[in-house]
Amino acid sequence: AVVSTQSGHYAGVVSLLEKKMNRSLQRSICSLHRIELPFRHLFTSLDGVTSGPNSFTGPIGKLAAGPVHLMTPRRFVPLKVDAPPLPDAVVKKLSWDQKVLFRFVVAVQSGKLIS
């Protein structure tokens, strides 16, 4: 079995560094992973449990099955969002997760997904 060497409370890289240095290190959690469990709970309450790692039992999950990254985005009515526009210089300094969130906000505002 393949085991990630970067994760784990007892044998992950950060944990081993903490033991070696005999002190705690600051651990930052990316925003997408931080919302993973609440999103999973919300999705389960709305759509039901999954029937496997890549299969769903409810109507929402069944629509999202398969190669979703190859699907053509659907047109939708943009929502009014009070998010200020960001200059390109600011966008370039955003972390990857912040850029993804920014793209989603722009898509919700405009109805178009930017690259």
N, C-alpha and C positions, 0 to 999 in steps of 0.2 A: 504494500500500500504506500502511496505517496503522502507524505506528511509535510505540511508547511513548516519551514524552520523559522518563520518570522512571527508566528502566533503561538499562543498558549501561555497560561498563567505560570506554569512551572518550568517549561523548557524552551520558551520562545526567546528570540533574540533580546528583546527589552528586559525580560525577566532575568536572563543570564547576565546581562550587563549590570543590572541592579545588584545582583548577588556579588559580582566581581568588584564593583565600586563601593559596595556596602552602603548604598543609599538609594532612595527612590528617584526615579526620573519622571519628568513631566510626560504624560501620555496624551497625545491629541488624537481625537477621533474625527475622521472626516464626516462632514455633515450628511452625506448620503448614507453612510453606515449607521449614523446616530438615529436616523428616522426609519431604518429598516424594520425593526420590531414593531413600533407603533403602526407603521403602514401595513405590515403583515396582519396584525390584529384587526385593523379596520377592514382590510380586504376580506379576511375570513368572516367577519361579522356581516359584511354585505353580500358575499358571494358563496360562502360555505368553505369547507375544508378542501385542501388539494388531495388528489388521489395518487400523487407521486411527485417526484421532483420537477417534472415538466408537464404535468397534466392537472387539469382543474375539473371540478364537478359542477360549478355554477355557470350561469349564462355569461357573466363578464369574463371570467377566465377562459371559457371556450372561445370567445371572440379573439382573445390575445394569444391563442395557441399557435404554434408553428413559428416560422421565421419572421417575427414581427418587425425586425430591423429592415426587412425587404419590402414591407407593405407601404403602399402609397398613403401619405398622411391624408386624413379626411378634412374637408372644409368644415369650419365651425364658426359660430358667431363669436367675434372677439368680445372679451369682457373689459369693462372699464376698470383699470387698475391704476391707482395713484402712485406709480413708480416713476421717479424722474429719469430722463434720458441720461445715459452715461457717455462721457467723451471716450473716444477710442483709446486715448492714453491711459485712462482709468481701467477700461476693460482689459487692456494688455497686461495690467498688473494683478488681475484677479487670479486666484487659485483655480485649478481645474474645476473643482466642485462649484465654486462661485460662478464660473463662466457657464457651466451647465444650467445652474439655476437662473442666471441672467437670460440665457437663450429661451428657457421656458417662460419667463415673465414676458419677454418680447413677443413670443408666439401667442400667448394668451391675450396680450394687448392688441396685436396686429392681425391675428388670424393666420400668420405665416411663420413657418419655422426657418430661422436663419442658419446658415452654415457656420 
